[in-house]
């Protein structure tokens, strides 16, 4: 057994030996799948466009016609049963259905992975798999830790027809058909500027040892949006769960990564299993910082949008006009939202216009 595998066992079992027995007792069996040498070709053997981190062959062509074969992916969204998450899922599923059968689409089925442990009244409206939450107190107030555990259960127990998975989030609006952007054993992921493996190398080496390769093997991604092969994700998901729990338990990692801890955990786990990613910056936009829709596929409305009546962004201060997903407390999708001042950027208008949020 190599040093790398020994290290991973130590990392995961430090938390997993405890959580495994607890989770088993909750009738939610977990099969730990620790990293092993990957049989896929390393990403370095593929000629890559240095600007968008996409294989040159692909970056020079459009996603249409003969190039985009029907390699369908299954869209999966994890959610709690809160009013906050439920409303977002209803809107997200509406726009998924609207674009699923459009030109060049690789979109197959859809599942809301509901990690509340019980069914809700929207089961007939949204295709749903009910997953068990982590035992009380295990998330230490960080509810996002339920996400990797929910994926582990879904991947083990559900029948998924497609060979690829798109991991998305409730606060995503799909604005046009999404093709399968992954290829050649690589995932396709949106690059986040704040996922900085080099900056936190000393901390990350606790979970990604030197024997596993340079720290730059950890891509600047989270788990969403990501399109990845189903069999690859089945290997990554248990490691992602265990690394997330180990990071949360580690004081240094918890302080360094904060609310994006499970994003770092996914990036590390993907690298541990030798699954590289095409960094596709046109995957989505995040208003108000991204101002134009362009050729993007998803709007991620995670940030509050506050403006005065002079069209000026007042981020950090409640504006005369605002849209913030956190201030909405009803399950029903909103209709007839007031439009922002005339000069506000296109991306913000798209969030609140009737053609973007109305159902």
C-alpha positions in Angstrom: 0.0 0.0 0.0 1.5 3.4 -1.1 2.0 6.4 1.2 -0.7 8.4 -0.6 -3.4 5.7 0.1 -2.3 5.3 3.7 -2.6 9.1 4.2 -6.1 9.2 2.7 -7.2 6.3 5.0 -5.9 8.2 8.0 -7.7 11.4 6.9 -11.1 9.8 6.2 -11.1 7.3 9.0 -10.4 9.9 11.6 -13.9 11.1 11.0 -15.5 8.3 9.1 -15.0 5.5 11.7 -17.2 7.6 14.0 -19.7 8.8 11.5 -20.0 5.4 9.8 -21.5 3.7 12.9 -23.8 6.5 13.5 -25.1 6.7 9.9 -25.5 2.9 9.8 -27.6 3.0 12.9 -29.8 5.5 11.1 -30.5 3.0 8.4 -28.5 4.9 5.9 -25.7 2.6 4.8 -22.5 4.2 3.6 -19.9 2.5 1.6 -16.6 4.2 1.9 -14.7 4.5 -1.3 -11.2 5.7 -0.7 -9.1 7.2 -3.5 -7.2 4.7 -5.8 -5.0 5.3 -8.7 -7.0 6.6 -11.7 -7.0 4.6 -14.9 -8.0 7.7 -16.9 -5.4 9.8 -18.7 -4.2 12.8 -16.8 -5.5 16.1 -18.0 -1.9 17.2 -18.8 -1.9 14.8 -21.8 -4.7 16.8 -23.5 -3.9 20.0 -25.4 -5.7 22.7 -23.5 -6.6 26.3 -24.3 -4.7 28.3 -21.6 -7.4 31.1 -21.5 -10.5 29.0 -20.8 -8.9 25.7 -19.8 -10.8 23.9 -22.5 -9.3 21.3 -24.9 -8.2 23.2 -28.0 -10.2 21.0 -30.3 -13.4 21.9 -28.5 -12.8 25.6 -27.9 -12.5 26.2 -31.6 -16.0 25.0 -32.4 -19.6 25.6 -31.3 -21.6 23.1 -29.4 -24.0 22.0 -32.2 -24.8 19.5 -34.9 -22.5 16.6 -35.2 -20.1 17.6 -32.4 -22.7 17.6 -29.6 -23.8 14.0 -29.5 -26.6 13.0 -27.2 -24.5 12.3 -24.1 -27.3 13.1 -21.6 -26.6 14.2 -18.1 -29.0 14.1 -15.1 -29.5 17.3 -13.2 -29.4 17.0 -9.5 -30.1 19.7 -6.9 -29.8 19.2 -3.1 -32.2 21.0 -0.9 -33.8 21.2 2.6 -37.5 21.4 3.1 -37.3 25.1 4.1 -39.5 27.7 2.4 -36.3 29.3 1.2 -35.1 26.2 -0.7 -38.5 25.0 -1.8 -39.3 28.2 -3.6 -36.0 28.2 -5.4 -36.3 24.6 -6.4 -39.8 25.3 -7.9 -38.4 28.1 -10.0 -35.3 26.2 -11.0 -37.3 23.1 -12.1 -39.6 25.3 -14.2 -36.7 26.7 -16.2 -35.1 23.3 -16.5 -38.3 22.0 -18.1 -38.5 25.0 -20.4 -35.0 24.4 -21.9 -34.5 20.6 -21.6 -35.6 19.8 -25.1 -34.0 22.9 -26.8 -31.3 22.9 -29.5 -28.0 21.1 -28.5 -29.4 20.2 -25.1 -27.6 17.4 -23.1 -30.2 17.7 -20.4 -31.9 14.4 -19.4 -33.7 13.8 -16.1 -33.9 15.9 -13.0 -33.9 15.1 -9.3 -34.3 17.3 -6.2 -32.3 15.5 -3.5 -34.3 16.4 -0.4 -32.2 15.9 2.7 -34.9 16.5 5.2 -35.5 12.8 5.7 -39.2 13.0 4.8 -41.4 13.7 1.9 -43.1 17.0 1.3 -46.1 18.2 -0.6 -44.0 19.1 -3.7 -43.0 15.5 -4.5 -45.6 15.3 -7.4 -44.4 18.7 -8.8 -40.7 18.1 -8.7 -39.0 14.6 -9.2 -37.6 14.0 -5.7 -35.3 11.6 -3.9 -35.6 11.7 -0.1 -32.3 11.4 1.7 -31.5 11.2 5.4 -29.8 14.2 7.0 -26.7 13.9 9.0 -27.3 13.0 12.6 -28.2 16.0 14.8 -25.2 18.1 15.7 -22.8 16.5 13.2 -22.9 19.4 10.8 -21.9 21.8 13.7 -24.2 24.4 12.4 -22.9 24.1 8.8 -26.0 22.7 7.0 -24.1 22.5 3.7 -22.4 19.3 5.0 -25.6 17.5 4.3 -25.0 18.0 0.6 -22.2 15.4 0.0 -23.9 12.9 2.3 -27.2 13.4 0.3 -25.3 12.7 -2.9 -23.7 9.6 -1.5 -27.2 8.2 -0.7 -28.7 9.2 -4.0 -25.9 7.7 -6.0 -26.0 4.4 -4.1 -29.8 4.0 -4.0 -31.4 5.7 -7.0 -31.7 4.4 -10.5 -30.0 7.0 -12.7 -30.3 6.3 -16.5 -27.9 9.0 -17.7 -24.1 8.5 -17.7 -23.3 12.0 -16.5 -24.5 14.2 -13.7 -24.9 18.0 -13.5 -24.7 19.1 -9.9 -26.6 22.3 -9.7 -28.2 24.5 -6.9 -31.7 25.7 -6.1 -30.7 29.3 -6.8 -29.7 28.6 -10.4 -31.9 29.9 -13.3 -31.2 28.0 -16.5 -31.5 30.5 -19.4 -30.8 28.3 -22.4 -30.3 24.6 -23.1 -27.1 23.3 -21.6 -24.9 20.9 -23.7 -22.7 18.2 -22.1 -19.6 20.3 -21.7 -17.5 17.4 -20.2 -15.3 15.1 -22.3 -12.4 12.6 -22.3 -12.8 11.7 -18.6 -12.7 15.4 -17.6 -15.5 17.1 -15.7 -16.7 20.6 -16.7 -16.9 23.2 -14.0 -17.3 26.9 -13.3 -14.0 28.4 -11.9 -14.4 30.4 -8.7 -11.9 33.1 -8.1 -12.0 32.5 -4.3 -11.0 28.9 -4.4 -7.2 29.3 -4.1 -5.3 26.1 -3.6 -1.9 27.8 -3.8 -2.8 30.3 -1.1 -3.9 27.6 1.3 -1.4 25.0 0.3 -0.1 24.3 3.9 -3.7 23.7 5.1 -4.7 21.6 2.1 -1.7 19.3 2.3 -3.4 17.8 5.3 -6.0 16.4 2.9 -4.0 16.3 -0.4 -0.5 14.9 0.4 2.5 15.7 -1.7 2.5 12.1 -3.0 -0.7 13.0 -4.8 0.9 15.6 -7.0 1.3 19.4 -7.2 -1.2 21.5 -5.3 -2.3 23.0 -8.7 -4.0 19.6 -9.4 -6.8 21.0 -7.1 -9.0 22.9 -9.6 -10.5 26.2 -8.5 -14.0 24.8 -8.4 -16.8 23.8 -6.1 -19.3 21.0 -6.6 -21.7 23.2 -8.6 -22.1 23.8 -11.4 -20.2 20.7 -12.4 -20.9 18.1 -15.1 -19.1 14.9 -14.3 -19.3 11.2 -15.3 -21.6 9.2 -13.1 -19.1 6.5 -12.3 -16.5 9.2 -11.4 -18.9 10.9 -9.1 -19.7 7.6 -7.4 -16.1 7.4 -6.4 -15.7 11.1 -5.5 -18.8 11.5 -3.4 -17.9 9.4 -0.3 -14.4 11.0 -0.2 -16.0 14.4 -0.6 -18.2 13.7 2.4 -15.4 12.4 4.6 -13.0 15.2 3.6 -15.8 17.8 4.3 -16.2 16.3 7.8 -12.5 16.2 8.4 -12.0 19.8 7.3 -14.9 20.9 9.5 -13.3 19.1 12.4 -9.9 20.7 11.7 -9.7 24.2 13.3 -7.3 25.6 10.8 -9.2 24.4 7.8 -12.6 25.5 9.2 -11.3 29.0 9.9 -9.6 29.3 6.5 -12.4 28.0 4.3 -15.5 29.1 6.2 -18.8 28.8 4.2 -17.0 27.5 1.1 -15.4 24.6 3.0 -17.4 21.9 1.2 -16.4 23.5 -2.1 -12.8 23.1 -1.2 -13.6 19.5 -0.1 -15.1 18.6 -3.5 -12.1 20.2 -5.3 -9.7 18.1 -3.2 -11.7 14.9 -3.6 -11.9 15.3 -7.4 -8.1 15.7 -7.5 -7.6 12.8 -5.2 -9.4 10.6 -7.6 -7.6 12.0 -10.6 -10.6 13.6 -12.1 -9.6 16.9 -13.7 -12.0 19.6 -14.9 -12.5 21.8 -17.9 -12.8 25.3 -16.4 -15.7 26.8 -18.3 -16.1 30.4 -17.3 -19.2 30.8 -19.6 -21.1 28.2 -17.5 -22.8 30.9 -15.5 -22.9 34.5 -14.3 -23.4 35.9 -10.8 -25.1 39.2 -10.7 -24.6 42.0 -9.8 -20.8 41.5 -10.4 -21.3 39.9 -13.8 -23.2 42.4 -15.8 -24.1 40.8 -19.1 -25.8 37.5 -19.9 -23.9 36.9 -23.1 -23.6 33.2 -24.0 -23.9 31.9 -20.4 -26.2 29.0 -19.5 -27.0 29.8 -15.8 -27.8 32.8 -13.7 -26.7 32.2 -10.1 -28.6 34.7 -7.9 -26.6 34.2 -4.7 -25.7 37.8 -4.1 -28.0 40.6 -3.0 -28.6 43.3 -5.6 -29.0 46.8 -4.1 -29.2 50.0 -6.1 -30.2 53.6 -5.6 -32.4 55.4 -8.1 -29.3 56.7 -9.9 -28.5 53.2 -11.0 -25.6 52.9 -8.6 -24.8 49.7 -6.8 -24.9 50.1 -3.0 -23.6 46.7 -2.1 -23.5 46.2 1.7 -26.2 48.8 2.2 -29.9 48.2 1.5 -30.8 50.1 -1.6 -33.8 52.1 -2.7 -34.4 49.1 -5.1 -33.3 45.7 -4.1 -33.5 42.0 -4.8 -32.1 39.5 -2.3 -33.2 35.9 -2.2 -32.8 35.9 1.6 -35.6 38.4 2.1 -38.3 36.4 0.4 -40.3 34.2 2.8 -43.0 32.5 0.7 -43.0 29.2 -1.1 -44.8 30.4 -4.2 -42.6 31.9 -6.9 -42.9 35.6 -7.1 -44.7 37.4 -10.0 -44.7 41.0 -11.3 -41.6 42.0 -9.4 -40.7 45.7 -9.7 -38.1 46.3 -12.3 -34.8 48.0 -11.2 -33.9 51.6 -12.3 -33.5 52.0 -16.1 -29.7 51.9 -16.2 -29.2 48.8 -14.0 -27.2 46.0 -15.7 -28.8 43.3 -17.9 -27.9 40.5 -15.6 -29.9 42.0 -12.7 -32.9 42.7 -14.9 -32.9 39.1 -16.1 -33.4 37.9 -12.5 -36.5 39.8 -11.8 -38.2 40.2 -15.2 -41.4 38.2 -15.7 -39.7 36.0 -18.3 -37.0 35.0 -15.8 -38.9 34.3 -12.6 -42.5 34.0 -13.4 -44.1 30.5 -13.3 
